[in-house]
Amino acid sequence: MANKSTLIKLYCSANGVDNVDFMKDVRLVDHSDGTGVHIEHWELSISQPTDEQLASYETAANTVEANAEVIANRKKLYGSPQDQIQNIMEQGLEFEQNRVAEIKAANPKG
């Protein structure tokens, strides 16, 4: 199940709002009563979404979150820019390009 914030970002983007400040524009709350996260405050130029509207973005949100994990893992495996430059200097550009391609192949986006 996707995070409520990811669902809201997708809903907003689909409705022409590309930047959501979750400290100012939208605040989420979890009352720890088993009902999950709810919108406590909504101050955007578009109407606040219903749970059904947000649910319609579930598949896309799951993909966004899965891809974010893949990207984070790839970055860790790539190493720092300094490490990559060191690899190029020591092993050559083709070696580093092949290494990056192998990392991408082993960690595909969804």
Backbone as numpy.savetxt, mean C-alpha at the origin, in Angstrom:
# Nx Ny Nz CAx CAy CAz Cx Cy Cz
-8.64 -9.67 4.83 -9.48 -8.49 4.83 -8.60 -7.25 4.83
-8.89 -6.34 3.95 -8.09 -5.13 3.79 -8.30 -4.16 4.95
-7.29 -3.34 5.19 -7.39 -2.30 6.20 -8.41 -1.25 5.76
-9.13 -0.73 6.72 -10.14 0.30 6.43 -9.49 1.51 5.76
-8.28 1.87 6.17 -7.61 3.03 5.57 -7.33 2.82 4.09
-6.97 1.60 3.70 -6.72 1.31 2.29 -8.03 1.41 1.50
-9.10 0.87 2.06 -10.41 0.96 1.41 -10.82 2.42 1.21
-10.60 3.24 2.23 -10.96 4.65 2.16 -10.11 5.37 1.11
-8.81 5.08 1.06 -7.95 5.71 0.05 -8.44 5.38 -1.36
-8.81 4.13 -1.60 -9.30 3.74 -2.92 -10.64 4.41 -3.23
-11.54 4.46 -2.27 -12.83 5.13 -2.45 -12.60 6.61 -2.79
-11.73 7.25 -2.03 -11.46 8.67 -2.26 -10.85 8.90 -3.63
-9.88 8.09 -3.98 -9.24 8.23 -5.29 -10.25 8.06 -6.42
-11.13 7.10 -6.29 -12.16 6.87 -7.31 -13.15 8.03 -7.40
-13.19 8.84 -6.35 -14.11 9.97 -6.31 -13.39 11.32 -6.38
-12.17 11.31 -6.91 -11.46 12.55 -7.18 -10.66 13.15 -6.05
-10.51 12.43 -4.94 -9.71 12.93 -3.83 -8.46 12.05 -3.73
-7.31 12.65 -4.02 -6.08 11.85 -4.08 -5.25 11.89 -2.81
-5.56 12.80 -1.89 -4.78 12.90 -0.66 -5.72 12.85 0.54
-5.49 11.89 1.43 -6.31 11.75 2.63 -5.39 11.83 3.84
-5.64 12.78 4.70 -4.88 12.94 5.93 -5.68 12.25 7.05
-5.15 11.14 7.55 -5.87 10.36 8.55 -5.72 10.92 9.97
-5.09 12.07 10.08 -5.05 12.76 11.37 -6.02 13.95 11.37
-6.28 14.48 10.17 -7.09 15.69 10.06 -8.42 15.44 9.34
-8.36 14.89 8.13 -9.55 14.75 7.29 -10.45 13.59 7.70
-9.83 12.48 8.01 -10.57 11.26 8.35 -9.91 10.64 9.57
-10.70 10.32 10.57 -10.18 9.63 11.74 -10.94 8.32 11.91
-10.18 7.28 12.15 -10.76 5.96 12.35 -10.64 5.58 13.82
-11.59 4.78 14.28 -11.59 4.36 15.66 -12.02 2.89 15.74
-11.44 2.19 16.69 -11.83 0.82 16.99 -12.20 0.78 18.47
-13.46 0.59 18.74 -13.95 0.60 20.13 -13.67 -0.72 20.86
-12.97 -1.61 20.22 -12.62 -2.92 20.81 -13.85 -3.68 21.28
-14.95 -3.52 20.56 -16.18 -4.23 20.91 -16.48 -5.36 19.92
-15.50 -5.64 19.06 -15.67 -6.72 18.10 -16.30 -6.29 16.78
-16.69 -5.03 16.67 -17.32 -4.58 15.43 -16.32 -4.03 14.43
-15.07 -3.89 14.82 -14.03 -3.44 13.90 -13.84 -1.94 13.88
-13.11 -1.50 12.88 -12.75 -0.09 12.74 -13.89 0.68 12.07
-14.17 1.86 12.60 -15.24 2.72 12.09 -14.70 4.11 11.81
-15.38 4.82 10.93 -15.05 6.22 10.66 -15.66 7.06 11.77
-14.81 7.77 12.49 -15.27 8.62 13.59 -15.44 10.07 13.13
-14.60 10.48 12.19 -14.61 11.87 11.73 -14.37 11.88 10.22
-15.16 12.66 9.50 -15.04 12.73 8.03 -15.17 14.20 7.62
-14.09 14.74 7.07 -14.12 16.13 6.65 -13.49 16.27 5.27
-14.05 15.58 4.30 -13.60 15.66 2.92 -14.73 16.24 2.06
-14.38 16.66 0.87 -15.36 17.29 -0.03 -16.31 16.29 -0.67
-16.10 15.01 -0.44 -16.99 13.98 -0.97 -17.75 13.36 0.19
-18.86 12.70 -0.13 -19.68 12.12 0.94 -18.96 10.94 1.60
-19.25 10.77 2.87 -18.68 9.65 3.61 -19.23 8.35 3.04
-18.37 7.37 2.79 -18.84 6.12 2.20 -19.59 5.24 3.20
-20.48 4.45 2.67 -21.15 3.44 3.48 -20.22 2.23 3.57
-20.52 1.33 4.48 -19.74 0.10 4.58 -19.83 -0.71 3.29
-20.99 -0.67 2.64 -21.17 -1.39 1.38 -20.30 -0.80 0.27
-20.22 0.52 0.24 -19.37 1.17 -0.76 -17.90 0.79 -0.54
-17.47 0.81 0.70 -16.08 0.44 0.99 -15.83 -1.03 0.67
-16.80 -1.88 0.96 -16.64 -3.31 0.69 -16.42 -3.58 -0.79
-16.94 -2.71 -1.65 -16.78 -2.92 -3.08 -15.32 -2.76 -3.53
-14.49 -2.19 -2.68 -13.06 -2.01 -2.98 -12.18 -3.08 -2.34
-12.78 -4.08 -1.74 -12.04 -5.10 -0.99 -10.98 -5.80 -1.85
-11.35 -6.26 -3.02 -10.40 -6.99 -3.87 -9.24 -6.09 -4.28
-9.55 -4.88 -4.70 -8.49 -3.94 -5.10 -7.60 -3.59 -3.91
-8.19 -3.41 -2.75 -7.42 -3.08 -1.55 -6.50 -4.24 -1.15
-7.00 -5.45 -1.25 -6.15 -6.61 -0.95 -4.95 -6.66 -1.88
-5.15 -6.33 -3.15 -4.06 -6.30 -4.12 -3.06 -5.20 -3.77
-3.56 -4.02 -3.43 -2.69 -2.90 -3.05 -1.83 -3.29 -1.85
-2.43 -3.88 -0.85 -1.70 -4.25 0.36 -0.69 -5.38 0.09
-1.08 -6.35 -0.72 -0.17 -7.44 -1.06 1.02 -6.90 -1.85
0.75 -6.00 -2.79 1.83 -5.42 -3.58 2.76 -4.58 -2.71
2.22 -3.90 -1.71 3.06 -3.12 -0.79 4.02 -4.03 -0.03
3.54 -5.21 0.36 4.41 -6.18 1.03 5.51 -6.66 0.09
5.15 -6.94 -1.15 6.12 -7.40 -2.14 7.18 -6.33 -2.36
6.76 -5.09 -2.51 7.69 -3.99 -2.74 8.62 -3.82 -1.54
8.09 -3.90 -0.34 8.93 -3.78 0.86 9.96 -4.91 0.91
9.53 -6.12 0.57 10.44 -7.25 0.57 11.52 -7.09 -0.50
11.11 -6.63 -1.68 12.09 -6.40 -2.76 13.13 -5.38 -2.31
12.69 -4.27 -1.73 13.62 -3.23 -1.29 14.65 -3.79 -0.30
14.17 -4.63 0.60 15.07 -5.24 1.58 16.11 -6.11 0.86
15.65 -6.88 -0.12 16.55 -7.77 -0.85 17.50 -7.02 -1.78
17.05 -5.89 -2.33 17.93 -5.10 -3.19 19.11 -4.56 -2.40
18.87 -4.23 -1.15 19.91 -3.58 -0.35 19.85 -2.08 -0.57
20.71 -1.39 0.12 20.74 0.07 0.01 21.27 0.48 -1.36
21.01 1.71 -1.75 21.59 2.20 -3.00 23.12 2.06 -3.00
23.72 2.28 -1.85 25.18 2.14 -1.75 25.60 0.69 -2.02
24.83 -0.27 -1.49 25.12 -1.69 -1.75 24.99 -2.00 -3.23
23.98 -1.44 -3.87 23.78 -1.70 -5.29 24.91 -1.11 -6.12
25.35 0.09 -5.77 26.47 0.70 -6.48 27.74 -0.12 -6.27
27.92 -0.59 -5.05 29.08 -1.44 -4.74 29.05 -2.71 -5.60
27.88 -3.33 -5.71 27.74 -4.52 -6.55 28.10 -4.22 -8.00
27.64 -3.07 -8.50 27.95 -2.70 -9.88 29.45 -2.50 -10.05
30.05 -1.83 -9.10 31.50 -1.57 -9.19 32.31 -2.87 -9.11
31.86 -3.79 -8.28 32.62 -5.03 -8.08 32.27 -6.12 -9.08
30.98 -6.23 -9.42 30.53 -7.34 -10.26 30.14 -6.92 -11.68
29.89 -5.64 -11.87 29.47 -5.15 -13.17 27.97 -4.90 -13.22
27.58 -4.04 -14.15 26.18 -3.65 -14.29 25.29 -4.83 -14.66
25.74 -5.66 -15.58 24.93 -6.80 -16.02 24.63 -7.75 -14.85
25.62 -7.99 -14.01 25.43 -8.84 -12.83 24.32 -8.26 -11.95
24.39 -6.95 -11.69 23.40 -6.32 -10.81 22.02 -6.33 -11.46
21.94 -6.09 -12.75 20.66 -6.15 -13.44 20.06 -7.55 -13.36
20.88 -8.57 -13.51 20.39 -9.95 -13.39 19.94 -10.26 -11.97
20.68 -9.76 -10.98 20.32 -9.98 -9.58 18.97 -9.35 -9.28
18.76 -8.12 -9.75 17.49 -7.42 -9.54 16.36 -8.17 -10.25
16.60 -8.64 -11.46 15.58 -9.38 -12.21 15.20 -10.67 -11.47
16.19 -11.33 -10.88 15.90 -12.56 -10.10 15.05 -12.24 -8.87
15.36 -11.13 -8.22 14.58 -10.72 -7.04 13.13 -10.44 -7.45
12.95 -9.72 -8.55 11.60 -9.42 -9.05 10.85 -10.70 -9.42
11.54 -11.62 -10.07 10.89 -12.88 -10.48 10.48 -13.72 -9.27
11.31 -13.68 -8.24 11.01 -14.46 -7.03 9.96 -13.79 -6.14
9.71 -12.50 -6.39 8.75 -11.73 -5.59 7.81 -10.96 -6.51
6.94 -11.67 -7.22 6.07 -11.00 -8.20 4.93 -10.22 -7.53
4.53 -9.13 -8.17 3.34 -8.40 -7.71 2.10 -9.17 -8.14
1.00 -8.92 -7.42 -0.25 -9.61 -7.67 -1.04 -9.09 -8.78
